[in-house]
């Protein structure tokens, strides 16, 4: 593969670690080692952050004309598209996601760089009328060194979501991919250099979070942390950032509702719902894993939901017909199986799935459970696997209460033909991103993020650019000395 990373990407070049330590990567579909990457230590992280701080001051990236930064980001988007097939295969093998999904995500990453390249000249300050005679204006200035930490479920796409707006606004970026899935993020570093991003402005370090994650977050030269991942880790990052008053944005866990009212197209809702929770093998913080259905159509919906789920093509990620691949690791599969066993012990009915496939690979069949109280572990905690719990409701008020019962508030769907109801329920459900009569909740031009323990700040849209800047206010007096 032309884009296969050759090490850490440090100061414009590939680099091995001083210790020679590596991380062996297991292919989820085969359970065999298929690649390795360097495992950075604190010394490498310290060097990378210092490179970034120096580049921020000396590389003129922050003060470059908007067209200069835009040209580099457009170049990077074009290079990503050129290498899309190889990157998609790399992502499919590293994560276990279907090749069709992987290819879509690679191209969506290119679109992300194109969007923020175009946004550079449109992200502006304001002129403000004030009481004194003079001219008052604001400008958006970059923060400095940004630590971008991304998860294992969407490694390339999340890297683009963080890196593109941070670079567009003139920052220097240190990207830390997840331990299990670092390959495409590392490759992105090399592609960025080819696109014309200056040395030190964009660097990528792979390594175990337990060894370098805390050190990166607490490094005194890091002024902004952009994190996507598990809620407990996000809370710890927030506490560590408090000592230096670092800026932090967090996109964390979810337990999203899928609310189906009796006046909706119930059959369409049932047919489309499997991929709203089982896509990416359920390893998605937006997964609509709490399916809340009006009692009068509960049996009808459940029948269609189970039938559609059992038709999902589960198999080899590199097969274009595959819709659901293996889970990312043996440990993640065992964790999810623990939830399925807990559901059985609590009296839940496993209506389909719940078992491994006989072939090699970390496969787990898409699983639907009902008959559990809404407060059970399976209905309340983020499982991050192919498990959906279904529960009935009788009134709109009850549906909203069930939707809001968890500590999370990221995404969700509402199915109804009643426009007034759709607006009422959307206003009342405590989620940052909602869709009506579909499951489309992520759009490049629209803000994405959650309420409650699902995070703070917003990725995507023009709102994301403000996460990577400080607002500076300047007043020019027209009455000299006063």
HELIX and SHEET records of a PDB file:
HELIX    1   1 UNK A   42  UNK A   58  1                                  17    
HELIX    2   2 UNK A   66  UNK A   82  1                                  17    
HELIX    3   3 UNK A   84  UNK A   95  1                                  12    
HELIX    4   4 UNK A   99  UNK A  119  1                                  21    
HELIX    5   5 UNK A  120  UNK A  122  5                                   3    
HELIX    6   6 UNK A  155  UNK A  168  1                                  14    
HELIX    7   7 UNK A  183  UNK A  195  1                                  13    
HELIX    8   8 UNK A  209  UNK A  213  3                                   5    
HELIX    9   9 UNK A  214  UNK A  218  1                                   5    
HELIX   10  10 UNK A  231  UNK A  242  1                                  12    
HELIX   11  11 UNK A  266  UNK A  278  1                                  13    
HELIX   12  12 UNK A  279  UNK A  282  5                                   4    
HELIX   13  13 UNK A  295  UNK A  297  5                                   3    
HELIX   14  14 UNK A  298  UNK A  310  1                                  13    
HELIX   15  15 UNK A  330  UNK A  345  1                                  16    
HELIX   16  16 UNK A  377  UNK A  380  1                                   4    
HELIX   17  17 UNK A  396  UNK A  403  1                                   8    
HELIX   18  18 UNK A  419  UNK A  428  1                                  10    
HELIX   19  19 UNK A  463  UNK A  466  1                                   4    
SHEET    1   A 2 UNK A   8  UNK A  10  0                                        
SHEET    2   A 2 UNK A  13  UNK A  15 -1                                        
SHEET    1   B 2 UNK A  22  UNK A  27  0                                        
SHEET    2   B 2 UNK A  32  UNK A  38 -1                                        
SHEET    1   C 3 UNK A 127  UNK A 128  0                                        
SHEET    2   C 3 UNK A 134  UNK A 142 -1                                        
SHEET    3   C 3 UNK A 469  UNK A 477 -1                                        
SHEET    1   D 6 UNK A 202  UNK A 204  0                                        
SHEET    2   D 6 UNK A 172  UNK A 176  1                                        
SHEET    3   D 6 UNK A 145  UNK A 149  1                                        
SHEET    4   D 6 UNK A 222  UNK A 228  1                                        
SHEET    5   D 6 UNK A 247  UNK A 251  1                                        
SHEET    6   D 6 UNK A 455  UNK A 456 -1                                        
SHEET    1   E 7 UNK A 349  UNK A 352  0                                        
SHEET    2   E 7 UNK A 367  UNK A 370 -1                                        
SHEET    3   E 7 UNK A 387  UNK A 393  1                                        
SHEET    4   E 7 UNK A 290  UNK A 294  1                                        
SHEET    5   E 7 UNK A 257  UNK A 260  1                                        
SHEET    6   E 7 UNK A 412  UNK A 415  1                                        
SHEET    7   E 7 UNK A 435  UNK A 436  1                                        
SHEET    1   F 2 UNK A 408  UNK A 409  0                                        
SHEET    2   F 2 UNK A 451  UNK A 452 -1                                        
END                                                                             
